[in-house]
């Protein structure tokens, strides 16, 4: 059964009330759309994966992503989405085998970090460069809860340069800046 972005958005809205988490999911969706374009993936499938990767976190943080995967299975979401959602959580033990799963892992934490970088800049996302993000990544006190080791691991698994990947994520987020509140 094929799922649409509209159905995924409805599912997200049913389970996520926090505006910050919705914005994060939108940012990851945009980054996944850019990755789909770069890696010849199915745009809507990749976008839905990004949109829904954390939809269970607000209600079941201790069961994330397992509770979400249970719901996705009940609603007949494709196994490719389920595997990617499981793989984005290192502690799930699920290997990231598909390009889509690797991309989800590589954009998730980075989107949160880029969002944090944008919040403290007068021009927000406008003009944000990878070198600024990389400089902030070295500041352990800045956005301290974001796992820098996972960001580095994810980019290495993806096999691209840090600058190229960060630029892709920034550009994707710039494309939906108004939806992200910038």
Residue frames as a rotation matrix with the C-alpha (Angstrom) as fourth column:
UNK 1
0.579 0.815 0.000 0.00
0.815 -0.579 0.000 0.00
0.000 0.000 -1.000 0.00
UNK 2
-0.342 -0.701 0.626 1.36
0.703 -0.633 -0.325 3.37
0.624 0.329 0.709 -1.00
UNK 3
0.249 0.352 -0.902 1.37
0.878 -0.475 0.058 6.22
-0.408 -0.807 -0.428 1.52
UNK 4
0.391 -0.043 0.919 1.23
0.589 -0.756 -0.286 9.90
0.707 0.653 -0.270 0.66
UNK 5
-0.735 -0.659 0.157 2.93
0.372 -0.586 -0.719 12.87
0.566 -0.470 0.677 2.22
UNK 6
-0.251 0.735 0.629 -0.52
-0.624 -0.620 0.476 14.17
0.740 -0.273 0.615 3.26
UNK 7
0.699 0.488 -0.522 -1.18
0.017 0.719 0.695 10.95
0.715 -0.495 0.494 5.18
UNK 8
-0.073 -0.827 -0.557 2.23
0.822 0.266 -0.503 11.16
0.564 -0.495 0.661 6.84
UNK 9
-0.737 -0.155 0.658 1.62
-0.089 -0.943 -0.322 14.79
0.670 -0.296 0.681 7.82
UNK 10
0.281 0.925 0.256 -1.71
-0.559 -0.059 0.827 13.81
0.780 -0.375 0.500 9.37
UNK 11
0.596 -0.144 -0.790 -0.03
0.516 0.823 0.239 11.04
0.615 -0.550 0.565 11.37
UNK 12
-0.533 -0.846 -0.013 2.63
0.615 -0.376 -0.693 13.48
0.582 -0.377 0.721 12.56
UNK 13
-0.513 0.389 0.765 0.01
-0.456 -0.879 0.141 16.02
0.727 -0.276 0.628 13.66
UNK 14
0.584 0.756 -0.296 -1.88
-0.183 0.478 0.859 13.33
0.791 -0.448 0.417 15.60
UNK 15
0.637 -0.383 -0.669 1.20
0.700 0.651 0.294 12.46
0.323 -0.655 0.683 17.63
UNK 16
-0.474 -0.863 -0.175 3.28
0.875 -0.440 -0.201 15.65
0.096 -0.248 0.964 17.79
UNK 17
0.686 0.724 -0.067 1.94
0.723 -0.669 0.170 18.80
0.079 -0.165 -0.983 19.42
UNK 18
0.293 -0.664 -0.688 5.25
0.388 -0.575 0.721 20.52
-0.874 -0.478 0.089 20.18
UNK 19
0.962 0.093 -0.258 5.99
-0.160 -0.573 -0.804 23.11
-0.223 0.814 -0.536 17.51
UNK 20
0.170 -0.980 -0.107 9.75
-0.897 -0.198 0.395 22.59
-0.408 0.029 -0.912 17.92
UNK 21
-0.388 -0.286 0.876 9.49
-0.045 0.955 0.292 18.87
-0.921 0.074 -0.383 17.17
UNK 22
0.642 0.644 0.416 7.22
0.445 0.129 -0.886 19.51
-0.624 0.754 -0.204 14.19
UNK 23
0.797 -0.403 -0.449 9.78
-0.574 -0.736 -0.359 21.99
-0.186 0.544 -0.818 12.85
UNK 24
-0.234 -0.903 0.360 12.56
-0.673 0.417 0.611 19.47
-0.702 -0.099 -0.706 13.36
UNK 25
-0.071 0.282 0.957 10.60
0.394 0.889 -0.233 16.87
-0.916 0.360 -0.174 11.40
UNK 26
0.917 0.397 -0.037 9.97
0.154 -0.440 -0.885 19.40
-0.367 0.806 -0.465 8.62
UNK 27
0.396 -0.859 -0.324 13.69
-0.851 -0.476 0.222 20.21
-0.345 0.188 -0.919 8.49
UNK 28
-0.439 -0.545 0.714 14.59
-0.284 0.839 0.465 16.53
-0.852 0.002 -0.523 8.25
UNK 29
0.416 0.667 0.617 11.94
0.489 0.408 -0.771 16.06
-0.767 0.623 -0.156 5.57
UNK 30
0.912 -0.096 -0.398 13.46
-0.341 -0.717 -0.608 18.89
-0.227 0.690 -0.687 3.51
UNK 31
-0.045 -0.999 0.029 16.96
-0.879 0.054 0.473 17.50
-0.474 -0.005 -0.881 3.94
UNK 32
-0.281 0.008 0.960 15.75
0.122 0.992 0.028 14.06
-0.952 0.125 -0.280 2.90
UNK 33
0.812 0.571 0.122 14.15
0.232 -0.125 -0.965 15.54
-0.535 0.812 -0.234 -0.21
UNK 34
0.583 -0.688 -0.432 17.53
-0.802 -0.572 -0.172 17.04
-0.129 0.446 -0.886 -1.12
UNK 35
-0.384 -0.717 0.582 19.24
-0.592 0.675 0.440 13.73
-0.709 -0.176 -0.683 -0.45
UNK 36
0.263 0.565 0.782 16.70
0.315 0.715 -0.624 11.91
-0.912 0.411 0.010 -2.63
UNK 37
0.956 0.067 -0.285 17.54
-0.216 -0.496 -0.841 14.27
-0.198 0.866 -0.460 -5.45
UNK 38
0.205 -0.973 -0.111 21.29
-0.964 -0.220 0.151 13.85
-0.172 0.076 -0.982 -4.96
UNK 39
-0.662 -0.524 0.536 21.22
-0.528 0.834 0.162 10.06
-0.531 -0.176 -0.829 -4.60
UNK 40
-0.639 0.451 -0.623 18.42
-0.588 0.235 0.774 9.27
0.495 0.861 0.115 -7.08
UNK 41
-0.925 0.377 -0.041 15.96
0.297 0.655 -0.695 8.15
-0.236 -0.655 -0.718 -4.43
UNK 42
-0.236 0.928 0.288 12.19
0.763 -0.007 0.647 8.28
0.602 0.372 -0.706 -4.48
UNK 43
-0.702 -0.173 0.691 11.45
-0.081 -0.944 -0.319 11.82
0.707 -0.280 0.649 -3.37
UNK 44
0.191 0.863 0.468 8.11
-0.666 -0.236 0.708 11.23
0.721 -0.447 0.529 -1.65
UNK 45
0.678 0.000 -0.735 9.29
0.355 0.876 0.327 8.03
0.644 -0.483 0.594 0.08
UNK 46
-0.355 -0.904 -0.237 12.39
0.742 -0.119 -0.660 9.78
0.568 -0.410 0.713 1.40
UNK 47
-0.558 0.216 0.801 10.40
-0.354 -0.935 0.006 12.85
0.751 -0.280 0.598 2.47
UNK 48
0.563 0.826 -0.028 7.87
-0.380 0.289 0.879 10.74
0.734 -0.484 0.477 4.36
UNK 49
0.352 -0.535 -0.768 10.73
0.720 0.679 -0.144 8.96
0.598 -0.502 0.624 6.10
UNK 50
-0.713 -0.658 0.241 12.19
0.398 -0.664 -0.633 12.28
0.577 -0.356 0.735 7.23
UNK 51
-0.258 0.715 0.650 8.82
-0.551 -0.661 0.509 13.63
0.794 -0.227 0.565 8.30
UNK 52
0.697 0.712 -0.087 7.95
-0.393 0.481 0.784 10.58
0.600 -0.512 0.615 10.41
UNK 53
-0.069 -0.814 -0.576 11.32
0.111 0.568 -0.816 9.59
0.991 -0.120 0.051 11.86
UNK 54
-0.944 -0.323 -0.065 10.56
0.119 -0.151 -0.981 11.13
0.307 -0.934 0.181 15.30
UNK 55
-0.298 0.902 0.311 6.75
-0.407 -0.415 0.814 11.19
0.864 0.116 0.491 15.32
UNK 56
0.481 0.485 -0.731 6.60
0.375 0.640 0.671 8.91
0.793 -0.596 0.126 18.38
UNK 57
-0.466 -0.868 -0.171 9.20
0.509 -0.105 -0.854 10.78
0.724 -0.485 0.491 20.44
UNK 58
-0.543 0.281 0.791 6.90
-0.555 -0.827 -0.087 13.25
0.630 -0.486 0.605 22.18
UNK 59
0.465 0.860 0.209 4.43
-0.763 0.270 0.588 10.65
0.449 -0.433 0.782 23.46
UNK 60
0.993 -0.112 0.025 6.82
0.091 0.903 0.420 7.73
-0.070 -0.415 0.907 24.02
UNK 61
0.545 -0.837 -0.053 10.39
-0.797 -0.497 -0.342 9.05
0.260 0.229 -0.938 24.43
UNK 62
-0.121 -0.613 0.781 11.51
-0.790 0.536 0.298 5.89
-0.601 -0.581 -0.549 26.24
UNK 63
0.201 0.277 0.940 10.11
0.248 0.914 -0.322 3.68
-0.948 0.297 0.115 23.48
UNK 64
0.800 0.055 -0.597 11.36
-0.480 -0.537 -0.693 5.73
-0.358 0.842 -0.404 20.50
UNK 65
-0.595 0.479 -0.646 11.61
-0.801 -0.416 0.430 4.64
-0.063 0.773 0.631 17.68
UNK 66
-0.995 0.095 0.015 10.11
0.096 0.994 0.045 1.25
-0.010 0.046 -0.999 18.52
UNK 67
-0.297 0.943 -0.149 6.61
0.359 -0.034 -0.933 2.54
-0.885 -0.330 -0.328 19.31
UNK 68
-0.003 0.247 -0.969 6.58
-0.697 -0.695 -0.175 4.56
-0.717 0.675 0.174 16.10
UNK 69
-0.794 -0.359 -0.491 7.66
-0.604 0.562 0.565 1.56
0.073 0.745 -0.663 14.06
UNK 70
-0.794 0.572 0.204 4.83
0.411 0.753 -0.514 -0.46
-0.448 -0.325 -0.833 15.62
UNK 71
0.096 0.845 -0.526 2.34
-0.007 -0.528 -0.849 2.20
-0.995 0.085 -0.045 14.47
UNK 72
-0.222 -0.257 -0.941 3.93
-0.893 -0.335 0.302 2.41
-0.392 0.907 -0.155 11.02
UNK 73
-0.991 -0.133 -0.026 3.62
-0.134 0.929 0.346 -1.37
-0.021 0.346 -0.938 10.64
UNK 74
-0.441 0.896 0.053 -0.03
0.480 0.285 -0.829 -1.28
-0.758 -0.340 -0.556 11.73
UNK 75
0.380 0.591 -0.712 -0.68
-0.222 -0.688 -0.690 1.36
-0.898 0.421 -0.130 9.08
UNK 76
0.631 -0.116 0.768 1.17
0.619 0.672 -0.407 -0.58
-0.469 0.732 0.495 6.36
UNK 77
0.690 -0.536 -0.487 4.02
-0.630 -0.776 -0.039 1.83
-0.356 0.334 -0.873 5.80
UNK 78
0.745 -0.421 -0.518 6.75
-0.238 0.557 -0.796 0.36
0.623 0.716 0.315 3.57
UNK 79
0.819 -0.474 -0.322 9.48
0.567 0.587 0.578 -1.70
-0.085 -0.656 0.750 5.20
UNK 80
-0.021 -0.861 0.509 12.11
0.781 -0.332 -0.529 0.61
0.625 0.386 0.679 3.71
UNK 81
0.169 0.170 0.971 10.75
-0.338 -0.915 0.219 3.46
0.926 -0.365 -0.097 5.84
UNK 82
0.961 0.260 0.091 10.56
-0.181 0.347 0.920 1.25
0.208 -0.901 0.381 8.93
UNK 83
0.537 -0.828 -0.163 14.18
0.835 0.549 -0.040 0.09
0.123 -0.115 0.986 8.53
UNK 84
-0.191 -0.604 0.773 15.42
0.431 -0.760 -0.487 3.66
0.882 0.240 0.406 8.07
UNK 85
0.461 0.434 0.774 13.50
-0.487 -0.605 0.629 4.89
0.742 -0.667 -0.067 11.13
UNK 86
0.978 -0.152 -0.144 14.95
0.209 0.635 0.744 2.07
-0.022 -0.758 0.652 13.22
UNK 87
0.318 -0.936 0.149 18.43
0.903 0.251 -0.349 2.69
0.290 0.245 0.925 11.85
UNK 88
0.190 -0.262 0.946 18.47
0.046 -0.960 -0.275 6.38
0.981 0.095 -0.170 12.72
UNK 89
0.725 0.024 0.689 18.56
-0.678 -0.154 0.719 5.40
0.124 -0.988 -0.095 16.40
UNK 90
-0.194 -0.923 -0.332 22.01
-0.760 0.355 -0.545 3.93
0.621 0.146 -0.770 17.03
UNK 91
-0.653 -0.089 0.752 20.76
-0.703 0.438 -0.560 2.07
-0.280 -0.894 -0.349 20.10
UNK 92
0.484 0.873 -0.065 18.20
-0.824 0.429 -0.370 0.13
-0.295 0.232 0.927 18.04
UNK 93
-0.182 -0.666 0.724 20.99
-0.239 0.744 0.624 -2.09
-0.954 -0.060 -0.295 16.75
UNK 94
0.657 0.471 0.588 19.54
0.466 0.360 -0.808 -1.94
-0.593 0.805 0.017 13.23
UNK 95
-0.439 -0.892 0.108 22.17
0.576 -0.187 0.796 -1.45
-0.690 0.412 0.596 10.54
UNK 96
0.362 0.455 -0.814 21.73
-0.349 -0.743 -0.571 1.34
-0.864 0.491 -0.110 8.03
UNK 97
-0.243 -0.449 0.860 21.93
0.500 0.702 0.507 -0.63
-0.831 0.553 0.054 4.80
UNK 98
0.381 0.443 0.812 19.99
0.925 -0.182 -0.334 1.47
0.000 0.878 -0.479 2.30
UNK 99
-0.622 -0.560 0.548 21.11
0.606 -0.787 -0.116 4.85
0.496 0.260 0.829 1.01
UNK 100
0.153 0.776 0.611 17.89
-0.031 -0.615 0.788 6.30
0.988 -0.140 -0.070 2.42
UNK 101
0.828 0.131 -0.545 18.65
0.495 0.286 0.821 4.94
0.263 -0.949 0.172 5.90
UNK 102
-0.159 -0.965 -0.209 22.20
0.987 -0.158 -0.022 6.33
-0.012 -0.210 0.978 5.75
UNK 103
-0.532 0.008 0.846 20.87
0.315 -0.926 0.208 9.72
0.786 0.377 0.490 4.69
UNK 104
0.594 0.792 0.139 18.28
0.111 -0.252 0.961 9.84
0.797 -0.555 -0.238 7.48
UNK 105
0.586 -0.469 -0.661 21.00
0.804 0.240 0.544 9.14
-0.096 -0.850 0.518 10.03
UNK 106
-0.422 -0.883 0.208 23.22
0.905 -0.422 0.047 11.76
0.046 0.208 0.977 8.40
UNK 107
-0.450 0.277 0.849 20.64
0.186 -0.901 0.392 14.56
0.874 0.334 0.354 8.41
UNK 108
0.423 0.781 -0.460 18.78
0.612 0.128 0.780 14.02
0.668 -0.611 -0.424 11.68
UNK 109
0.336 -0.355 -0.872 21.18
0.853 -0.277 0.441 15.38
-0.398 -0.893 0.210 14.30
UNK 110
-0.708 -0.672 0.219 22.71
0.694 -0.603 0.393 17.79
-0.132 0.430 0.893 11.80
UNK 111
-0.153 0.735 0.661 19.32
0.477 -0.530 0.701 19.42
0.865 0.422 -0.269 11.12
UNK 112
0.739 0.414 -0.532 18.93
0.645 -0.208 0.735 20.04
0.194 -0.886 -0.421 14.84
UNK 113
-0.028 -0.856 -0.516 22.40
0.821 -0.314 0.476 21.52
-0.570 -0.410 0.712 15.00
UNK 114
-0.718 -0.181 0.673 21.92
0.616 -0.616 0.491 23.77
0.325 0.767 0.554 11.96
UNK 115
0.347 0.908 0.235 18.64
0.536 -0.397 0.745 24.96
0.769 -0.132 -0.625 13.52
UNK 116
0.615 -0.187 -0.766 20.51
0.726 -0.245 0.642 25.87
-0.308 -0.951 -0.015 16.71
UNK 117
-0.529 -0.847 0.053 23.15
0.774 -0.456 0.439 27.73
-0.348 0.273 0.897 14.69
UNK 118
-0.436 0.431 0.790 20.46
0.572 -0.545 0.613 29.68
0.695 0.719 -0.008 12.85
UNK 119
0.561 0.752 -0.345 18.66
0.731 -0.255 0.633 30.71
0.388 -0.608 -0.693 16.04
UNK 120
0.395 -0.472 -0.788 21.69
0.661 -0.450 0.600 32.62
-0.638 -0.758 0.134 17.32
UNK 121
-0.675 -0.635 0.376 22.47
0.707 -0.409 0.577 34.43
-0.213 0.655 0.725 14.06
UNK 122
-0.470 0.503 -0.725 20.92
-0.177 -0.859 -0.481 37.81
-0.865 -0.098 0.493 13.21
UNK 123
-0.369 0.296 -0.881 20.29
-0.928 -0.170 0.332 36.62
-0.051 0.940 0.337 9.63
UNK 124
0.431 0.557 0.710 19.18
-0.614 0.758 -0.221 33.14
-0.661 -0.341 0.668 10.80
UNK 125
0.435 -0.240 0.868 19.64
0.462 0.887 0.013 30.62
-0.773 0.395 0.497 7.94
UNK 126
0.982 -0.024 0.187 20.40
0.152 -0.487 -0.860 33.29
0.111 0.873 -0.474 5.36
UNK 127
0.507 -0.855 0.103 24.11
-0.638 -0.453 -0.623 33.29
0.580 0.251 -0.775 4.57
UNK 128
0.572 -0.303 0.762 24.89
-0.585 0.500 0.638 30.41
-0.575 -0.811 0.109 6.93
UNK 129
0.298 -0.604 -0.740 27.98
-0.802 0.262 -0.537 28.58
0.518 0.753 -0.406 5.67
UNK 130
0.741 -0.056 -0.669 29.36
0.197 0.971 0.137 25.11
0.642 -0.233 0.731 6.46
UNK 131
-0.323 -0.945 -0.045 32.49
0.345 -0.073 -0.936 26.65
0.881 -0.318 0.350 8.00
UNK 132
-0.380 0.269 0.885 30.34
-0.750 -0.649 -0.125 28.42
0.541 -0.711 0.449 10.62
UNK 133
0.739 0.672 -0.042 28.53
-0.558 0.646 0.521 25.19
0.377 -0.362 0.852 11.44
UNK 134
0.455 -0.652 -0.607 31.84
0.426 0.758 -0.494 23.31
0.782 -0.034 0.623 11.70
UNK 135
-0.543 -0.636 0.548 33.23
-0.144 -0.572 -0.807 25.99
0.827 -0.517 0.219 14.01
UNK 136
0.025 0.668 0.743 30.18
-0.946 -0.225 0.234 25.66
0.324 -0.709 0.627 16.27
UNK 137
0.750 0.229 -0.620 30.50
-0.147 0.972 0.181 21.86
0.645 -0.044 0.763 16.24
UNK 138
-0.172 -0.923 -0.343 33.84
0.385 0.258 -0.886 22.31
0.907 -0.284 0.311 18.03
UNK 139
-0.601 0.053 0.798 32.18
-0.625 -0.653 -0.428 24.35
0.499 -0.755 0.426 20.81
UNK 140
-0.765 0.243 -0.596 31.05
0.369 0.924 -0.097 21.64
0.527 -0.294 -0.797 23.21
UNK 141
-0.762 0.483 -0.431 28.89
0.318 -0.300 -0.899 24.03
-0.564 -0.822 0.075 25.23
UNK 142
-0.561 0.570 -0.600 26.91
-0.782 -0.603 0.158 25.16
-0.272 0.558 0.784 22.16
UNK 143
0.370 0.798 -0.475 23.80
-0.864 0.484 0.139 22.98
0.341 0.359 0.869 21.62
UNK 144
-0.454 -0.759 0.466 25.43
-0.889 0.418 -0.186 20.59
-0.054 -0.499 -0.865 24.06
UNK 145
0.052 0.550 0.833 22.71
-0.456 0.755 -0.470 17.91
-0.888 -0.356 0.290 23.83
UNK 146
0.843 0.221 -0.491 23.34
-0.536 0.249 -0.807 17.33
-0.056 0.943 0.328 20.13
UNK 147
0.597 -0.569 0.566 25.57
0.136 0.767 0.627 14.32
-0.790 -0.298 0.535 19.60
UNK 148
0.418 -0.539 -0.732 28.56
-0.831 -0.552 -0.068 15.45
-0.367 0.637 -0.678 17.58
UNK 149
-0.604 -0.649 0.462 29.99
-0.440 0.755 0.486 11.92
-0.664 0.090 -0.742 17.42
UNK 150
0.005 0.692 0.722 26.81
0.507 0.621 -0.598 10.72
-0.862 0.369 -0.348 15.69
UNK 151
0.797 0.232 -0.558 27.01
-0.283 -0.674 -0.683 13.60
-0.534 0.702 -0.471 13.21
UNK 152
-0.069 -0.924 -0.375 30.61
-0.934 -0.072 0.350 12.67
-0.350 0.375 -0.859 12.35
UNK 153
-0.604 -0.103 0.791 29.81
-0.062 0.995 0.083 8.94
-0.795 0.001 -0.607 12.22
UNK 154
0.372 0.878 0.302 26.79
0.335 0.176 -0.925 9.53
-0.866 0.446 -0.229 9.96
UNK 155
0.681 -0.188 -0.708 28.69
-0.639 -0.626 -0.448 11.68
-0.359 0.757 -0.546 7.48
UNK 156
-0.453 -0.889 0.063 31.49
-0.782 0.430 0.451 9.08
-0.428 0.155 -0.890 7.40
UNK 157
-0.361 0.402 0.841 28.95
0.239 0.912 -0.333 6.29
-0.901 0.081 -0.425 6.75
UNK 158
0.722 0.670 -0.172 27.49
0.063 -0.311 -0.948 8.36
-0.689 0.674 -0.266 3.93
UNK 159
0.077 -0.825 0.560 30.97
0.839 0.357 0.411 8.70
-0.539 0.438 0.720 2.43
UNK 160
0.535 0.100 0.839 30.80
0.624 -0.716 -0.312 12.39
0.570 0.690 -0.446 1.51
UNK 161
-0.626 -0.761 0.169 32.78
0.467 -0.540 -0.700 15.41
0.624 -0.359 0.694 2.58
UNK 162
-0.374 0.425 -0.824 31.60
0.850 -0.198 -0.488 17.20
-0.371 -0.883 -0.288 5.68
UNK 163
-0.763 0.022 -0.646 31.41
-0.121 -0.987 0.109 20.53
-0.635 0.161 0.756 3.83
UNK 164
-0.855 0.446 -0.265 29.30
-0.253 0.088 0.963 19.11
0.453 0.891 0.038 1.00
UNK 165
-0.420 0.725 -0.546 26.87
0.735 0.624 0.264 17.39
0.532 -0.291 -0.795 3.36
UNK 166
-0.419 0.245 -0.874 26.48
0.670 -0.566 -0.480 20.38
-0.612 -0.787 0.073 5.69
UNK 167
-0.880 0.074 -0.469 25.90
-0.323 -0.817 0.478 22.63
-0.348 0.572 0.743 2.67
UNK 168
-0.727 0.647 -0.230 23.18
0.143 0.471 0.871 20.27
0.672 0.600 -0.435 1.40
UNK 169
-0.256 0.631 -0.733 21.38
0.960 0.257 -0.114 20.38
0.116 -0.732 -0.671 4.75
UNK 170
-0.596 -0.006 -0.803 21.67
0.299 -0.930 -0.215 24.17
-0.745 -0.368 0.556 5.05
UNK 171
-0.935 0.212 -0.285 20.33
-0.352 -0.447 0.822 24.70
0.047 0.869 0.493 1.54
UNK 172
-0.545 0.767 -0.338 17.42
0.507 0.622 0.596 22.33
0.668 0.154 -0.728 2.15
UNK 173
-0.189 0.448 -0.874 16.49
0.942 -0.169 -0.291 24.16
-0.278 -0.878 -0.390 5.34
UNK 174
-0.811 -0.121 -0.572 16.85
0.011 -0.981 0.192 27.56
-0.584 0.150 0.798 3.66
UNK 175
-0.881 0.471 -0.037 14.24
-0.006 0.067 0.998 26.39
0.472 0.880 -0.056 1.16
UNK 176
0.097 0.941 -0.323 11.66
0.580 0.210 0.787 26.08
0.809 -0.264 -0.526 3.95
UNK 177
-0.824 -0.567 -0.014 12.96
0.356 -0.497 -0.791 28.85
0.442 -0.657 0.611 6.23
UNK 178
-0.510 0.687 0.518 9.51
-0.689 -0.686 0.231 30.39
0.514 -0.239 0.823 6.74
UNK 179
0.477 0.687 -0.548 8.00
-0.219 0.697 0.683 27.03
0.851 -0.206 0.483 7.75
UNK 180
-0.006 -0.591 -0.806 10.83
0.766 0.516 -0.384 26.67
0.643 -0.620 0.450 10.27
UNK 181
0.726 0.400 -0.560 10.03
0.677 -0.563 0.475 30.07
-0.125 -0.723 -0.679 11.77
UNK 182
-0.282 -0.888 -0.362 12.92
0.652 -0.454 0.607 32.00
-0.704 -0.065 0.707 10.18
